[in-house]
């Protein structure tokens, strides 16, 4: 019957298909999907490592001062992230290869001395190896499962700060691919049996069915996992089509699982408090999380339309930041009435090719406000609001050095409230505090903005008058004394005594060689004013 042309041609085509399809599945389809699984495991490991590195930067430096120290909350958080994304095992290395954290506690503190760590990982390149079951890993440990072992460097700009070693279990994926290959071969075997029976069928129907099968396999191999072979009738070819469709379903399920893992990471990005903006290879904005919209006061559509470089309305700053990788660039800026911590960087693939850029923004407004409040508290007196003694000592030293360098005159006024102890005993400490506050407010309103008013201690105050010469210092002191004497404080009046110390920089002062000597001169003058009857200004 093979002498008949209409039988010879289908048989020849089928024979070629029987030889070609298993080889195609064995040497192309299966390796392609196996590489896809391995590559996806590597990408997943990189994403997990990058996310854990982000959390690590926010909470803990990569080189702790003590070799065996690692904060328990951060360790638990990193292990939780690893479990969430199906990481089989992970290690965290410092730049020297020492293990800072491992899911196997006994490994902590050991050092990776293999050449690949310094020659590849420490130079900022991802280093990976697929280890089959019963083979040895990069460290020589025999694996009981199919594992993708990936080293992901942690980079701050171009500086190598450490690395994550991520073990991804790909046993199930490889088993699914192997099973798919076997089922594919089974389908082909069934196809052979079906062909022997199909020789009796009309040539057109047989070739049409084979054409549908071939087209489906090519589409699946090309990435169209949605395509299926129509199951028409109840013959052997329909069974083959059913088996093929099952194989396609299994491949699609594997792909969906991988997409689910991607979605988990996307949920984390979308829920992050830090603003994240990412571009694609062409520079178009590909991702904007809600936090970025909130911090910038722009919608994602507006951000995408305006472009990555106008993210903070300063394209030159953005370009220079990326070009210099943030080195010697200000990373704190005010935008949209917020103080933002800003960082931008270019993203490269494992081969060093640029694949996009990213910007991270964090709202540090409250932190800066608290920092400023603490700074003011550290410099001011709680009762009067004037500079405190600590800040006064710093200012005197600064002004003394400046006057000596540029040969300038400046004065120090030291004054206190006359008979203050008796006043407190008579009217009470609360009234005494109100007197001190009133005098402090008077001093702040009287002296120049370039002068420094401070509470020296108790009822004693100090005023530093930079770049001021006599008799201007004496005149200002006398007028201030009179101003205080005219004060009405809850129906009461007080007086002050003032002592003056002057640094004569214009004449090349030799008697005042230290700030302490200048303050001492003012203190002695104050004491002399007290001896002369109080409520007066004295200058020695």
C-alpha positions in Angstrom: 0.0 0.0 0.0 3.0 2.3 0.4 3.4 2.3 -3.4 0.4 4.5 -3.5 1.5 8.1 -3.6 -1.2 9.4 -1.3 0.0 7.0 1.3 3.7 7.4 0.7 3.7 11.1 1.1 1.8 11.1 4.5 4.0 8.3 5.7 7.2 10.0 4.7 6.0 13.2 6.4 5.0 11.4 9.5 8.2 9.5 9.6 10.1 12.7 9.5 7.8 14.1 12.1 8.3 11.1 14.4 12.1 11.6 14.2 12.0 15.4 14.4 9.4 16.0 17.1 11.2 14.0 19.9 14.5 15.6 19.0 12.9 19.0 18.8 11.4 18.5 22.3 14.6 16.9 23.7 17.1 19.4 22.3 15.1 22.6 21.9 11.8 22.7 23.7 12.9 21.1 27.0 16.3 22.9 27.2 14.5 26.2 26.4 12.0 25.8 29.2 14.7 24.5 31.5 16.7 27.6 30.8 13.6 29.7 31.3 13.1 28.1 34.8 16.7 28.6 35.7 16.7 32.2 34.4 13.5 33.0 36.2 14.9 31.5 39.4 17.9 33.8 39.0 15.7 36.8 38.4 13.5 35.9 41.4 16.6 35.5 43.6 17.9 38.9 42.4 14.6 40.5 43.2 14.4 38.9 46.6 18.0 39.8 47.3 17.5 43.4 46.2 14.4 43.7 48.4 16.3 42.2 51.4 19.2 44.5 50.7 16.8 47.5 50.8 15.5 46.4 54.2 19.0 45.8 55.3 20.2 49.3 54.4 17.2 50.8 56.3 17.9 48.8 59.5 21.5 47.5 59.7 25.0 48.2 58.2 26.4 45.3 56.2 29.5 45.1 58.4 28.5 44.9 62.1 31.3 45.7 64.6 31.0 42.3 66.2 31.5 39.2 64.0 28.7 37.2 65.6 26.2 40.1 66.1 23.1 40.4 64.0 19.8 42.0 65.3 17.2 39.4 66.0 14.2 41.4 64.6 16.1 42.0 61.3 17.1 38.3 61.1 13.5 37.2 61.6 12.3 39.8 59.0 14.8 38.6 56.4 14.0 34.9 57.0 10.3 35.8 56.7 10.9 37.5 53.4 12.8 34.4 52.3 10.0 32.0 53.3 7.4 34.3 51.6 9.2 34.0 48.2 10.0 30.3 48.5 13.7 30.7 49.1 15.2 27.3 50.1 18.2 28.8 51.9 20.1 32.1 52.0 23.3 33.5 53.3 24.4 37.1 53.8 28.1 37.9 53.2 30.1 41.0 54.1 32.5 42.4 51.5 35.3 40.1 52.7 33.2 37.0 52.2 32.4 36.4 55.9 28.9 35.0 56.5 26.9 37.5 58.6 23.6 35.6 58.5 22.6 32.1 57.3 19.6 29.9 57.6 22.0 27.4 58.8 23.2 29.0 62.1 26.5 27.0 62.2 27.7 28.7 59.1 27.6 32.2 60.6 31.1 33.6 60.9 32.8 31.3 58.3 34.4 32.9 55.2 33.9 32.1 51.6 37.4 31.8 50.2 36.6 30.5 46.7 38.1 32.4 43.8 34.7 33.1 42.2 33.6 35.2 45.2 36.4 37.8 44.8 36.8 37.4 41.0 33.1 37.7 40.1 30.7 38.5 43.0 32.9 41.1 44.7 33.2 42.9 41.3 29.4 43.4 41.2 28.5 40.4 38.9 25.8 37.9 39.7 27.3 34.4 39.9 25.0 31.4 39.6 25.0 27.7 39.1 22.3 25.1 38.6 23.0 22.1 40.8 21.2 18.9 40.0 20.2 16.4 42.6 23.2 14.5 44.2 25.7 17.1 42.6 27.9 19.4 44.7 27.2 23.1 45.1 29.7 25.8 44.7 30.8 25.2 48.3 31.1 21.4 47.7 27.9 20.5 49.5 26.0 17.6 48.0 22.4 18.7 47.3 19.4 16.5 47.8 17.3 18.5 45.4 17.6 20.4 42.1 18.8 23.8 43.2 19.6 27.1 41.6 22.5 28.7 43.6 22.7 32.4 42.9 25.2 34.9 44.4 23.7 38.5 44.2 26.1 41.3 45.0 24.8 44.3 47.1 26.0 47.5 45.6 26.0 51.1 46.9 26.6 52.9 43.6 29.7 51.0 42.4 30.9 50.0 45.9 30.6 46.4 46.8 28.9 46.2 50.2 28.3 42.5 50.5 26.3 39.7 48.8 23.4 37.4 49.2 23.6 33.7 48.3 20.1 32.5 47.4 19.2 28.9 47.0 16.0 28.4 44.9 14.5 25.0 44.9 13.7 24.2 41.2 13.0 20.5 41.7 9.3 20.8 41.1 9.8 22.9 38.0 12.4 20.6 36.5 10.3 17.6 37.4 7.3 19.2 35.7 9.4 19.8 32.6 10.7 16.2 32.6 7.2 14.9 33.0 6.1 17.2 30.2 8.8 15.8 28.0 7.8 12.3 28.7 4.2 13.1 28.1 5.2 14.7 24.9 7.0 11.6 23.8 4.1 9.5 24.9 1.9 11.8 22.7 4.2 11.2 19.8 4.1 7.4 20.5 0.4 7.5 20.4 0.6 9.6 17.3 2.6 6.8 15.6 0.0 4.2 16.6 -2.7 6.5 15.4 -1.0 6.9 12.1 -0.9 3.2 11.4 -4.7 3.2 11.7 -5.0 6.6 10.0 -3.4 5.3 6.8 -6.9 4.1 6.0 -8.3 7.6 6.4 -8.5 10.3 3.8 -5.2 12.1 3.3 -6.7 15.5 3.7 -8.1 14.8 7.1 -4.9 13.4 8.4 -2.6 16.1 7.1 -5.0 18.8 8.5 -4.9 17.2 12.0 -1.1 17.0 11.8 -0.9 20.6 10.6 -2.9 21.8 13.6 -0.6 19.8 15.9 2.5 21.2 14.3 1.2 24.8 14.5 0.3 24.3 18.2 3.7 23.0 19.1 5.4 25.9 17.3 3.2 28.4 19.1 3.8 26.9 22.5 7.6 26.8 21.8 7.3 30.5 20.7 5.7 31.4 24.1 2.0 31.4 23.3 0.9 29.2 26.2 -2.7 30.0 25.6 -2.9 28.1 22.3 -4.6 24.7 22.3 -5.2 22.0 19.8 -8.9 21.5 18.9 -10.2 18.1 20.1 -12.5 16.9 17.4 -14.0 13.4 17.4 -13.0 10.4 19.4 -10.1 9.0 17.4 -6.4 8.6 18.3 -5.5 12.0 17.0 -8.0 13.5 19.4 -6.3 11.7 22.2 -2.9 13.0 21.1 -4.4 16.5 21.0 -5.8 16.0 24.5 -2.4 14.9 25.8 -0.7 17.9 24.1 -3.3 20.2 25.6 -2.5 18.7 29.1 1.1 19.4 28.5 0.3 23.0 27.5 -1.9 23.3 30.6 1.0 22.1 32.9 3.4 24.6 31.3 0.8 27.3 31.7 0.4 26.4 35.4 4.1 26.6 35.9 4.2 30.0 34.2 1.3 31.2 36.3 3.1 30.2 39.5 6.1 32.2 38.4 3.8 35.2 37.7 2.2 34.7 41.2 5.7 35.1 42.7 6.2 38.2 40.7 2.8 39.6 41.9 3.9 39.0 45.5 6.9 41.2 45.0 4.7 43.8 43.2 2.4 43.9 46.2 5.4 44.7 48.5 6.5 47.5 46.1 3.0 48.9 45.8 2.6 48.8 49.6 6.0 50.3 50.5 6.1 53.7 52.3 9.1 54.7 50.2 8.4 56.2 46.8 9.6 54.0 43.9 9.8 55.0 40.3 11.4 52.7 37.6 12.0 53.1 33.9 12.3 50.6 31.1 15.2 50.3 28.6 14.0 53.1 26.5 13.8 55.5 29.5 10.0 55.5 29.7 8.4 55.4 33.2 7.3 51.8 33.7 6.4 51.7 37.4 5.2 54.3 39.9 4.0 53.1 43.3 1.4 54.9 45.3 3.9 56.3 47.8 5.8 58.1 45.0 2.5 59.7 43.8 1.8 60.9 47.4 5.3 62.2 48.1 5.6 64.0 44.7 2.0 65.2 44.6 1.7 63.9 41.0 -0.4 61.1 39.4 1.4 58.2 37.8 0.1 59.4 34.4 1.6 62.8 34.9 4.9 61.3 36.1 4.9 59.1 33.0 4.1 61.9 30.6 6.6 64.4 32.1 9.4 61.7 32.1 11.9 60.3 34.6 14.2 63.3 34.5 11.5 65.8 35.5 10.6 63.7 38.5 11.6 66.5 41.0 11.4 69.3 38.4 15.1 69.5 38.0 16.4 67.5 35.0 20.0 68.7 35.3 20.2 67.5 38.9 18.7 64.1 37.9 21.2 63.7 35.0 24.2 64.7 37.1 23.0 62.4 40.0 22.8 59.4 37.6 26.1 60.3 35.9 28.0 60.7 39.2 26.1 57.8 40.8 25.1 60.1 43.7 28.7 60.7 44.8 29.1 64.2 46.4 25.5 65.0 45.5 22.9 66.3 48.0 20.5 63.5 48.8 18.1 65.6 51.0 15.9 68.0 49.2 12.7 70.0 49.8 9.9 69.1 47.4 6.1 69.4 47.6 6.4 71.0 51.1 8.2 67.9 52.3 11.8 67.1 53.2 12.7 64.0 51.0 15.7 61.7 51.1 16.4 61.0 47.4 18.5 58.4 45.6 18.5 57.5 41.9 20.6 54.8 40.1 20.9 53.1 36.8 19.9 49.4 36.6 22.1 46.9 34.7 21.5 43.3 33.8 23.9 40.5 34.6 25.9 41.2 31.5 26.3 44.9 32.4 23.8 46.2 29.9 21.7 49.2 31.0 18.1 48.1 31.3 16.6 51.2 33.0 16.8 53.5 36.0 15.1 53.8 39.4 14.5 56.5 42.0 13.8 56.0 45.7 12.2 58.7 47.8 11.6 58.7 51.6 9.8 61.3 53.6 12.1 62.5 56.4 10.1 65.7 57.2 9.3 64.6 60.8 12.8 63.4 61.3 14.3 66.8 60.2 11.8 68.7 62.3 12.7 66.6 65.4 16.4 67.0 64.6 16.0 70.8 64.5 13.9 70.8 67.7 16.6 68.8 69.5 19.3 71.1 68.1 17.4 74.1 69.5 16.9 72.4 72.8 20.5 71.6 73.1 21.5 75.3 72.5 18.8 77.1 74.5 17.9 77.7 78.1 14.5 76.1 78.9 13.3 78.9 81.1 14.4 82.1 79.2 14.8 80.9 75.7 18.2 82.4 75.5 21.4 80.6 74.6 22.5 78.2 77.3 25.9 78.0 78.9 27.1 75.2 76.6 26.4 77.2 73.5 27.7 80.4 75.1 31.1 78.8 75.6 31.2 77.8 71.9 30.2 81.3 70.7 32.8 83.1 72.9 35.5 80.8 71.6 34.4 81.4 68.0 34.2 85.2 68.4 37.5 85.3 70.3 39.3 83.5 67.5 37.7 85.6 64.8 38.6 88.8 66.6 42.2 87.7 67.1 42.5 86.7 63.4 41.1 89.9 62.0 42.2 92.3 64.8 38.7 93.2 65.8 37.3 94.6 69.1 34.4 92.9 70.8 32.8 93.1 74.3 31.4 90.7 76.8 28.6 92.0 79.2 28.0 90.0 82.4 25.0 91.1 84.5 22.7 89.8 87.2 19.7 90.9 89.1 20.4 92.9 92.3 19.4 91.3 95.6 17.8 88.4 93.7 18.0 85.9 96.6 16.1 88.4 98.8 13.6 88.9 96.0 13.0 85.2 95.8 12.6 84.8 99.5 10.1 87.7 99.6 8.0 87.0 96.5 8.7 83.3 95.8 10.6 81.5 93.1 7.7 81.6 90.6 7.8 85.4 90.7 11.6 85.2 90.5 11.3 83.1 87.3 9.0 85.6 85.8 11.5 88.4 86.5 14.3 86.4 84.7 12.0 85.8 81.7 11.1 89.5 81.5 14.8 90.5 81.6 15.6 87.9 78.9 12.9 89.2 76.6 14.1 92.7 77.2 17.6 91.7 76.3 16.5 90.0 73.1 14.6 93.1 72.0 17.3 95.6 73.0 20.5 94.1 71.6 21.4 93.8 67.9 20.6 90.7 65.9 24.4 90.1 65.6 24.8 90.1 69.4 24.4 86.8 71.5 22.3 86.8 74.6 22.7 83.9 77.0 21.8 82.8 80.5 25.1 82.3 82.2 23.7 80.6 85.3 21.0 81.3 88.0 20.1 85.0 87.8 23.3 85.8 85.8 23.3 86.7 82.1 25.9 87.3 79.5 25.8 89.3 76.2 28.5 89.0 73.5 28.8 92.0 71.2 31.0 91.1 68.2 33.0 93.7 66.2 32.1 96.5 68.7 34.4 99.1 70.2 34.4 101.3 73.3 32.6 103.6 74.1 29.8 101.9 72.1 29.9 98.9 74.4 29.7 101.0 77.5 26.9 103.2 76.0 24.8 100.1 75.1 25.3 98.6 78.6 24.2 101.8 80.3 21.1 102.2 78.1 20.2 98.5 78.8 20.6 99.0 82.5 18.2 101.9 82.4 15.7 99.9 80.3 15.6 97.2 82.9 15.2 99.6 85.7 12.1 101.0 84.0 10.5 97.6 83.7 7.2 96.9 85.5 7.0 93.2 86.2 3.7 92.3 87.8 3.8 95.7 89.6 7.4 95.1 90.8 10.7 96.7 89.8 14.2 95.3 89.8 17.6 96.6 88.9 20.7 95.0 87.4 24.5 95.4 87.8 26.7 95.0 84.6 30.3 94.2 84.3 32.1 94.7 81.0 35.1 92.9 79.5 36.6 94.1 76.2 39.0 92.5 73.8 41.0 95.3 72.1 42.0 93.5 68.8 42.6 96.8 67.0 45.5 97.6 69.4 46.9 94.0 69.5 45.5 92.9 72.8 48.1 91.3 75.1 46.1 91.2 78.4 43.3 89.0 77.0 44.9 85.8 75.7 42.0 83.5 76.2 38.2 83.6 76.3 38.3 82.7 80.0 40.4 85.8 80.7 37.9 88.0 79.0 35.0 86.5 81.0 37.0 86.8 84.1 37.5 90.5 83.4 33.8 91.0 83.0 33.1 89.0 86.2 35.5 91.2 88.2 33.9 94.4 86.8 30.5 93.0 87.8 31.8 92.3 91.3 33.1 95.9 91.4 29.7 97.2 90.3 28.1 95.4 93.3 30.7 96.9 95.7 29.9 100.4 94.4 26.2 100.1 95.3 24.6 98.0 92.4 22.3 99.3 89.6 25.3 100.5 87.6 27.8 99.6 84.9 31.4 99.0 85.6 34.4 98.6 83.3 37.9 98.0 84.6 
